[in-house]
């Protein structure tokens, strides 16, 4: 069996949506003749199995928080008594200072935190053991910087789940974008291949790296994750969102306006529906719920274990997917979309740019719809409640979502690994 070294910050049992793709790579590539050895920095919050190689890491953000006396269970904003800002709001001077400090230290971690410890540890591992290929996956992009320094003659695949260069983030410091434009080509120019999650993102990378093969390998869901999780008819028409909203970049306000309209026009009653948010319990979110007068039907929860979230998704009437209203995001799926496909409950995507790769997935699978107007969202809410009234909450057929199962992801990655290692063997001969 061939061996691949995988450099990543997200390895099971770490709880994150990014871990899903990494876990699928590890398990699925084994089916296609590749043993994957994951290497990850030890952040002190997860106990990994012995099959995972852990290394040291520099955490600039934690050092800065300690310097100003922020405790582990506190946010910097909370420690300083400042309300957190949100997209569209006018930040105070203190909020701006906190935001700059957060962005700079987060960026330092993302780009530089693993370079020293990772390069040293991975380099030692490569000297001691034989590997046929290296895969690095981001974010954070420091994984690619380590790979570019240590791969030598070993073929290396750089996997970008999100764009490295992303200049459309509101409020992001312009100098950080300039640094990204310098760092990305310096790291990726020696990659044997680049992979990303959609064709629009792949096309952008092909323009920047015309001599490097670039492939689109979308995220996926695993049937194994859903073994033993039954469907259940909800007690009320239940609309569920699980994930982060990133300060309003993923904007729920059109959906809130639609709920308010449906209730005001008595198309539905408060005892017939509930909206559940899991993961994001920010103050701005609860403030928007109050502003729209829908506190009687919208509930906000903190994070929950993924196993619990999967169970709740199969008990929902609609699974909500909030998208970023930016034309540059047309190539962004979000990993949550594929988890929802595995849940096989109807998906209601909200907002996003005029064109989005999400539309193709929803159309191909028949698993849901994407709506951008308040009226369309109101009608979708009413339809879901009407289905609940008849006890006929839809379940998506297995064959409809099968093309998005993780076996395809493993097969495509294995083919690329075989190609780059075969090309390397040919050049050596």
N, C-alpha and C positions, 0 to 999 in steps of 0.2 A: 504493500500500500504506500502511495506517495504521501509526503508530509508537507503541510503548509503551516507557517507561523502566522497567527492572527493578532494584530496589534489593535487594541480597542479599550475604551473606558467602560464599555457596557457588556458585561458577561453575566449570564445567569449564575447565582440567584439575584443579582441586582434588579430592583424593581424600576423599570422605565420602559417606555415604548421603544426606545432604541435597542434595548436588550432583545426584543423579539426577533429582529432581523439577524442579530449576531447568533442567537441561540439556534435559529433555523439553519444558518450557514454551518455551524458546528455539526448538527445532527444530520442534515441532508447531504452534505459533502461526503460524509462517511459512507453513504449508500452508493456513491459514485467513485469510490476508490481513493478518497483523500482523508487522511487523519489530520484533524485541525488541532493545533496546540495554541490556546489563547494566552496572550500575555497582557496584563492590565496593571495599572498603578493601584496600590493599596491605599484607599482613602480612609480606611479605618472604620467603615460603617457596614461592611459586608464580610461574612465568613465564606471563603471560596473553597470548593473541593480541591483535592490535591492535583487534579488534572489541569488546574489553572495556575499559570506562573504569575506571581505577583512581584512588583518592584516598588521602589520608593518613588516619591513625586514631590515637587515643590508646590505648595499651595499659597500663592500670593494673597488671595482673598482672605483666607483665615488669619494670616499674619496681620493684615490691615485691620480686621475686625477686633483682634486681640489688642491691638495698639490703642484703639479708642474705647476698649472695655465692653464690647458687645459679647453677651453670653451665647452659648451654643443654641439655646432654645429661643433666642430673640432674633428679630430682624433689625437691621441697622436703623431703619426708619422708626421702629418701635422703641429702640434704645434711646434715640435722640428726641422722641416725642413728636415725630413729624409724620403726617398722613402720607401714605404712598400715593404717587401720582399715577395717572392713567392716560392712555392715548386720547388726544382731543382736549385734555385739560390744560390749564395754564399753570405750570409749576412755579412754586415759590422759589426764592433764592436757596433756601435750605434744601428743598427737593432737588434742585439742579445740582447742588454740590454733592448730595448723596448719590444722585444718578451718575455723575461723572466718576466718582470714586468706585461705584459698583462696576461701571462699564470698563474702566481701566484695569481693575484687578481681575475681573472676569475674563477680559481679553488676554491678560498676561497668563492666566491659567490655561486658557484655551489654546494659545499659540506656543507658549514656552514652558509650561509647567513640567512637562515630561521629557523635554529634550535631553537634559543632562542625565538624570537617573535612568530614563528609558534607553538612551543610546548605550550607556555603559552596560546595563543588564542584558539587553537584547544582543549586543555585540558579543558578550561573553557566551550567551546561549548558542549563538551561531557558530562560534569557534568549537564548542563542545559537542554539538549534535548536528546531524545532517538534515537539511530541509530542502525541498525541491522548489518551494515558492514562498513568498511573503504576501500577506494581505493586510492593508491598513484601512480602517474604516472611521469615518468622521461624520459629525463632530464628536469631540473637538479635533481640530486639525493638527495639533501637536503630534498625533499618531503618524501622520504623513511625514512630518519633519524628522521623526525618529527613523522611519523606514528609509527615507532618502539618504540618510547618513550611514546606514548599516548594511543595506542589501547587497552591495558589491556586485558580484556576477550572478546573484540569485534573482530570477525574475520576480518583479514586484507589481501587484495590482493595487491601485488606490481606489477605494470605494467611497464616494461622496453621497451620503444620504441627504444632505442639504448642500446648497451652493456654498463654496468657500467665500467667494466674493459676492457680497450681498449689500448693495449700496442703497437699497430702498427702505431700510429700517428707520422709521421716524425717530428723530432725536439722537441718532447714533453719531458719535464724534467723527468728524470728517478725517482726521489723521489716521484713525484706525482703518478706514477704507483704503487709504493710501498704502498703509503697511501691508494689508492683505494683497493688494495688487503687486507688491514686490515679493511677498512670501510664496504665493501660490505657484507661479512659474518656476521659481527657484527649487521648490520641492518636487513638483510633478513632472518636470522635464525628463527625469530619468526613469519614470514608471514604464513598465512594459505594456500596461493597459490601464484604462480608467473606466470605472463603472459608476453609474448613478441611477436614479430611480424613475426617470421618465425621459421620453424622447425630446421634449423641449429643453430640458436641462442638458441632455447629451449633445444636442445641436450646438448649444452655447460653448460647451467644452471643446467640441470638434473645431470650432472657429479659432479657439485659442491654441489648440494643440493639434494641428493638421497632420502631424507625422505620427501621432500616437493613436492606436485603436481605442475608440470610446464606445461603450455599450450601455444600453438601457436595460436594467434589471429591476422591475418594480418590486416593492415590498410584497408580502404575502401573509396568509394566515396558515396555521397548522391545525389539521383535523384533530391531532392528538390533544391540543389544548382544550378541546370541547368534549372530550370523552367523559361521559357520566354527568354532564350538565344538561338537565332537562329543560324543555320549554314549559312555561307556566302562563296562564291567562292572568293579566294584571288585575288588581282590585279596582283600579281606576285607569283610564287612558293615560299611560305613562310615557312621558318624553324624557329621555335620559341623555345627559352629556357627561363623558368621563375624560378629563384632561385639563390642560391649561388654556387660558384665554390670552395670555401675554399682554396684560394691561389693556385689552380691548382691540388689539390687532385682529384677533378673531372676535368679531363683533356680534354679540347676541341681541343688540338693541332692536333691530328690525323684527326679530322673533318676539321680543317682549311687547313691541307695539302691536303685533298681530294678536297676541294673547289678550291684551287689553281690549282690543277692538271686538274680538269674539265674545268676551265676557260682557262688555258694555252693550252689545247688540243682542245679548241673550241667546246666541247661537249655541253656546255651551254653558254649563253651570259649574261653579267652583268645586262641587262635590263629584264631578264627573272626570276631572283631569288633575294631573300633578306633573310638575317639571322638576327633575332631580339633577343637580349639579354635583359631580364628584371630582375632587382634585383641586379646584380653584375656589377658594373662599375669601378672595380679596375684598377689601372694604368698598372699592369702587363698584364691584359686582352687586353687593347687597344694596348699595346706594341706588343703582340703576333699577333694581327690582322695586324698591320703595317708590322711586320717582314715577314708575309706570303703574303703580297701584296694583301690583299683582302678587303681593306677598302671601295671599291666601292660597295660591296654587304653585308657587315656586319655592323650592327648598334647596339650601346650599349646604353641602357637606365638605369635609376635608378629604384628604387622601384615604384610600382603602386598599387592602391587598388586591392584587390583580385577580386572584381566584374569586374573590367576592364580586369584583366588577364584572367578570365574565358571567357569573350567575345572574346578576342584576340585568345585564344586557339581554339575556334570553327571557326575562320577565317583562320587557318593555314593549310598548306599542310602536314607538319610533325612536331611533337612535340619531341623536343630533350631531351634526358636523358643521362647525362654524369655520368659515374660510376668510382669508385676508383679502380685502378689496383693493388689490393692487395688480396692475397688468403684468408685472414681473413675476407674479406668483402662479401664472397659468400652468407651469410645469410641476407644481407642488401637489402631491396627493395627501400628505400626512399619513403616518403609520396607522393612526386610529381607523382610517377608512377600511383597511384590510382586516383589522380586528372585528369591525362591525360586519364585514362580509362573512366571517366565520360564525358570528352570532346568528346570522340568517333571519334577523328582524329587519323590517323596512327602515331605510336610511332617509333622513331629511337633512340635506345639506343646505346651509344658509349662507347667502352672500357669495363673495369671491369675485374675480374678474369676469369680464364678459365671456371669455373663453377659458376653459379649465379642463385639464386631463381627468378631473373627477367625473365630468359628464360622460366621458367614454366608458369608464368603469361602470357607472350606474346604468347606462344604456345597455351595455353588453350583458351585464348580469341581470338586469331588470330588478335590481335590489332597492331602488329608491329614486329620488328626484332631487334636483337642486333648484332652489327658488331664491329670487332676489327682491321681490316686491312684498310689501306688507299684505296686500290683498291675497296674493298667491299663498303666502304663509298662513294667513287666516283660514283660507279654504282648506289647506292641508291639515290644520289643527282640527277643524270641524269634521273632516273625513275620518281622521283617526278616532275621534270620539264616537262617531256613528258606527264604526267597525266595532268598537268596544261595546257599544250598546247591544249589538247583536251577538256578542261573544265570539266574534270572528276576526281576532287579531291575526294579520297575515304572517305566514312563515315562508321564507324564500326557499325554493327547491334546491337540494344539494347540487344537482348538475349545473345549476345556473352560476354557482360560485366556484366550481371545481377548477376553472382555468387560473384562479388566483390562489391556489393552494401551494404550500411551500415546496412541494416536490419539484415544481417548475423552476423555482428560484435555485434550488440546489443543482438541478440539471444544467442550467445555463451557466452558473458559476463554474461548475466542474469543466464544462466545455472550454471556457476561457482559460482556466488553469492549464488544461491539457494543451491548448494552443500555445500559450506563452512558454511552457516548459519544453514543448517539442521544438519550437523555434530556437530556444536556447541550446538544446542538444544539437540541432542542425548546425548552428553557428560554430559550436565547439569542434564538431567533426571537420 
